[in-house]
């Protein structure tokens, strides 16, 4: 049997790759990747620059790994269905196999391709630990709260070990190798290389995971919220692009030579990822609407000045500004900083969470529809298992708690680098002589706060209370 293995942006690996393993067992294999203009036209790549760089590096490494196994990755350019059907006819393929996309766009696209393709189109699970829709309440409805979802997941499922790497792939004949149109460069898609973006590729992903298991995973529950330490795994982008499968991560953690003492805390967060994907799978409308119906029509504010200050890192709140600047520079923000930043935009500035959600999705390397949406709705108080709307993070206290010496803030807000730690999270309260000694002139070298914390908190709570009382 001749199988086309269609690699896509969520399974860029050779380990634990179910479509590839299945195809090899059946006979001849043609691995392909299609650079569809829907994603790779310059007007599209400019909307996700950090992710495109990471993806291109990952495709390069995937091609090298398939070369080492005796095959190749044939890269095509054009609309996905047309190029697929063209190769099916030219090679007289018997089937196309791929990893299932579980987001709404991918599901619609795959349904359309399956209807039109002249050979079977087989999809395999792998983006989540278990198939979306398989973790349900006793009444066969989706969970609305994480903890019972988590308990049910642990009780009902025993995870099989991940699939090994194939030993060898059948070589491609010259007529197939000639189909390869190459991997575009960053300049081809209208981008410049950003050296701050983390390295793509399966090898770099495994290095990050192993370093985490050998170090921060042991004290994960204590360290994951610290902004001044490397307390998180940094594998979110690797999971997003399928350089690692969640199953591989689970097994690597559980079966490490020395299992980290705090492995359970990390694996619980991996199931949070699962929960977000399952929730969006059941309710794809959450990309447009809040999970809580009583938040529909919420009177969000139109504040261009506040929005611009938040986006550029000029709010006058150092921990919020550091978050904004790291996002733009690296395409990454620690989870605690994401929560602080999202809370500030929605509750201090009163700006619609969907605007922040879209901004993060544009710049995050790990920009994932489900997790990003769940996180933003959680912070705004309108989501699934969200924090209460009346919980408003104090950015001063959050900074003092999770970056006590201001180490992280000094890195991303260098104009405050010389301030003593007593004032690093509230420079507007520092004595004038302290500001002068540190080279800080409020309103000139660093902005005054765009809004006063107590006023902003009271304004949001009053607005929310009035709206929800009518809902």
N, C-alpha and C positions, 0 to 999 in steps of 0.2 A: 504493500500500500504506500502511496505517495502522500506525504503530509506536509503542508505549509505550516510552519510554526510562526505565528505572528506575534513577535515581541512588541509590547506597547509600553507606555510610560509608567507602568506599575509593576513590572516583573523583570527588571533589567539584571538578571542573575542567571547562573547555570545550576546552582545548588537549589534543591527543593523546588524545582520547576516542573509542575505536573504536566502541562501540555508538552514540554520537551521530552520528558521521560516517557510519556504515553506514545508519542510519535516515534521515538527511537525503537520502542518495542514492536511497532507495526511495520517498520521497513524504512524506506527512503525519507529523508528529512531535508526541507528547505527552510532555514531560518531567515526571516525578513523583518525589517523595520521600515515603516512608512513615515516620511516627513510630510505630514498633511498641512497644507497652508492654513487650515483652520487654527492650528497652533503655531505654525512656524513662519507665517508671513510677518514681515517686520512690524506691521501695525499691531500684531498680536504679541510678538516677543517683547515688545517694549512695555507690555502690561504685566510681564512676569520675568524680568531680566535675570534675577538671581537663579530662579528655577531652571531657565533655559540653559544657562552655563553649566549648572550641576548635571542636568540631563545629558547634554552633549558629551561631557566628560565620561559619564556612565555608559553611554552608547559606544564610545571609543573602546572602553575597557571590555565591554561585552563582546565586541567584535574580536578583540585580541584573544579572549578566552575561548571563543568558538573556533578561532584559527588554531589554537593550541590543541583543541580536541579533534582537529582534522577537517573541520568544516569552515564556515564563514557566516557572516551576517550580511545579507544582501540588503542594501539601503536603497529605497525608492523614494521618489518625490512626486507628490500629487495627491489627489483626493483618494481617501482610503479604499472605498468600494471599487472604483475604477481600476486602481492599480492591482488590487487583490484579484479581481476577475480576470484581468489581463494575464497575470502569472498563472492562475488556475488553468486557463485555456492553453497558454504556451507550453506548460510543463505537463498538462493533462493530470493535474493533481486529483486525488480522491477525496481530500478533505482539507479544511483549514481549522487549526486548533489555536486557542488563545486563552489567556487568563481573563476571567470575568471582571468587568467593571461594574461596581455596585452603585455608583452615583447615577442620578437621573439622566444626565446627558449621555453617559456611556451605555446605559441600558437601552435608551431609545435608539442610539446609533447601532448597537449590536442587534437589536430586533430588526431594524431596517436591513442591515447587511444579511442577516440570516434569511430574510424573506426573498432577497434578490439574488443571492449567490447561487451558482448552479451546482455546487457541491455542499455536503453537510458542513455546518459551522459549529464546532464543538467548543464549549466554554468550560473552564475548570476553575474551582475555587482556589483561594490562596491569599487574597487581600486581607482577610480576617481569619481569626483562629477557627471559627465555626461559621457556617453559612448564615448570612443575615436572615432573620425570620425564624431561626431555629431555637432561640431562647425566649420562651413565652411564659406568661403567668399560668396558673392552674386553670383559668378560664380561657386559655389560648389567645390572650391579647398581649400586645407589647407592654413591656415594663415602662413605667413613667419615672421610676426612681432607681438610682444605681445600685444601692446595697442589696435589695432582693434580686436584681439581675445578676449581680456578682455571685451571690450564694447559689442561685439556680445554675449558673454556668459551672461552678466548681462541682456541684452535686451531680449534674447530668452528663458531663462530658469528660472523657478520658482522651487526651490528645495523643495521636499517633506520632512516632518520630518523623522528622523531616526526611525528605528523599535525598539520597547522596548525589554527588556529581556524576554524570555519565563518564564512563571510561574512554569512550571514543564515539565519534559521529561519522556516518558515511561521508566520504569526500564529495564535494560538488563537482559535477562535470563542467568543462569550460563554458558551455553555452549558458549555464546558470550563472557562473561567475561574471560573465560579461554583462549581466543585468545590473550589476552594482553601480549605482550613481553617486556613491560616496556620502560621507557625513559632512554637512555644511559647517563652515567655520562660524565663529561668532560674528565676524564682519559680514558674512553672507546673510545673516539674519538681522543685521542692523545693530549689533551690540559690541561693546568693548569688554575686554576681560576685566573682572574685578578680583584682585588677588586676595581680598578679604573673605570671599565666599568659600565655604568648606569644600574640600576635594570630593568629587564624585567618584563612583566606581565601587565594585563589590569588595575589593581588597581594603580600601580605605574604610568602608563600612564595618568590616570585621575587625579592623584595628581599633576603631572607636568602641565597638561593643566589648572587645576583650579588655581594653584599658579600663572601661567602666566596671566590668565584673571584677577585675583585679584590684580596683581601688574604691571609688565613691559608692559602689553598690552596697558595700558593707555597712555604711551609715546613711543610706539613702533617705530614710524618713526624716533625719535631722538635717541633712545637707541639701536636699533638693530645692528648698526655698531660699537658700543663701545666694545672694547676687554676687558676692565677692569671692566665691569659691567655685571650682568646677565640680558641682555636686550632682549634675544631671548626666544622662547618657549621651546626649547630642546625636542620637540615632533617629530622630523624628523624620528627617529628610530621607534617610535610608529606608525607613518603612514606607514613606510616601511613594518613593520610586521603585520599591520592591527590590532594592539591593540586598535587603534582608527581608525574609518573610516573618510575620509575627510568630509563626510556629518555630522558626529557627531561634528567635530571640528567647522564647519561652524555654526551649530545650537547652540552649546554651546556659541560661541562668540556673535552671534546675539541676543540670548535670555537670556543672563546672567542677574542676578538680577539687577546689575548695569552695563549696557553695557559700555565697555571701550571706552573712548573718541576717541582712535586711532584704534578702531576695523577695520575700513575700510582699513587702511594701511596693517594690518596683513592679512585680507582676500584677498587683492590684491596679496600678496605673495603666498597664498594658490592657487590662480588661476595661478600664475607662475608655480607652481608644475603641475597643470593641463596641461598647455601649453607644458611643457617638455614631458609629457607622450603622449599627442596627436601628437606632432611632431615626436617622435620616432616611434609611431604606424604607422604613414604615411610613414616614411622613415627609416626603420630598418637598412639600410646600413650605417647610421650615426655612428654606433658603429665601423665601419672600416674607413670611409671616412669623410672628412670635409664637412660641409653643403655648403660652398662656393666652387664651382668647381675650381676656380682660385687658390685655396690653394693646390690643389693636386700636388704632386711632390715637395712640398716646401723643400728647402735644410736645413733641421734640422741638428744640429751638433751632433757628437758623442763625448761626453765629459765625460768619466768615472769618473774623479775626481770631476767635477761639480755635476754630478748625485749623487755620494756617499755623497758629502757634503750636498746636498739638502735633501736627504732621512734621514740622521742622525742628521740634525740640526747643521751643522758645516759650514755654508756659510759665517759666519762673519757678517751677517745682523740679528740683534737680533729678529726682528718681524718675519722674515722668519724662523729662527731657532726655535723660540717658537712654531710656527705652526707645524713644522715637529715633534717636541718632543711630543706635546700634541696628535697628531694623533697616534703615536706609543704607547703612554702610555694609552690613554683613548679610542681611536677609535672615537674621536670627535674633530672637529675644528670649531670655529665660522665662519659664512659665510664670513664676511669681511676678516678674516685671510686666508680662502680658496682662495679668489680672489687674495690677495697679493701674496700668495705662488705660485699659478698657473701662475700668470703674471711673477713672477721671474724666474720660471723654463723655461717658453717658450720664454720670451723676453730678460731676462738678460743672461741666459745660452744658449738659442737657442736650447733647447732640445724638441723633439716631444711631443706635448700635450698628445698623446695617452699613453706614458710611465707614465706620471703623473696621468692620468685618471685611469690606471690599478693599480697603487700604492695606490691611494685613495680608489678605490673599494675594495682592499684587506683588508684595515685596518679600514675603517669607519664602525661603527655600523649601521649607516643609509645608507650604500652603496647601492645606487639605480641607476640602469643603466641609466634611462632617465635623472634624475636630474644631476647626475655626468657628463654625457656626455655633456649636455647642458652647464653646468658650465664651463667645461674645454674648450669647443669650444668657448664659450663667451670670456673667458680670453685670449685665443690665437688669437682672432680676426677673426676666420674662421667659426664661427657658425651662428645659426639662431638668428637674432636680436642681434648680438654680438656688443661689444664695438669696436670702430675702431682699426685697427691693429696698428695705429701710437700712440695710447694711451698706454704709458708704465708707470705703477705705480712706483713711487719713494718710495722704502721701508722705507727710512728715514722719509719722510714726512707723509707717511701712519701711521707709528708708532707714530709719534708725534701728529697726529690728533686724532687717535682712541685709543691710550693708552698713554695719555699725561704725566702721572707720571711714566710710565713704570711698573705699577703694574702687569700687565699680563706677561710682559717679565721677570720680576724678579721671578715670580712663576716658569716659565719653563726654564729659563736660569739663574740658581742661581749663576753661577760664575760671573755674572754681578750685583748681588743684591746690592752691596755697592756703585755702581756708582751713582753720582748725576743725577737727571732727565735730566739735561742739556745735558748729554752725553750718556744716556742709549740707544738711538737709533743710535748712531754713535760713538762707543767707540774708533775707530781708530783716531778720531779727538781730543780726550781728551788730555790735557796736561799730560806729563809723571808723574808729582807728583800726579795728580788726580788718574791716573791708579794705581800707587803704593799704595796710601792710600786705594784704593778699593780692593787691592789684585789681580789686573788684570795684566797679562803679555801677551800682544798680541803675538800670534803665539805659546804660551805655554799653558796658562790657557783658552784662548779663541782665535779662529782663526782670522787672518787678513781676510778682505773681499776676497771672491773667485774671484770676478771680480769687477772692478770699475764701478759705476752706469752710469756715463756719457758715458764712452767707450761702455758699453754694450748696452745702448739705441741707440747710433749712429750706432753700428754694426747691430743691429736688423732692424732698420729702413732702412738702406742701403740695407740689404739683401731682406727685404720684398718688397721694392720699385722696385728693380731689377727683382725679381721673378714675381711680379704682372704686371709689364710692358710688360712681354712676354706672360702672360696668355691669 
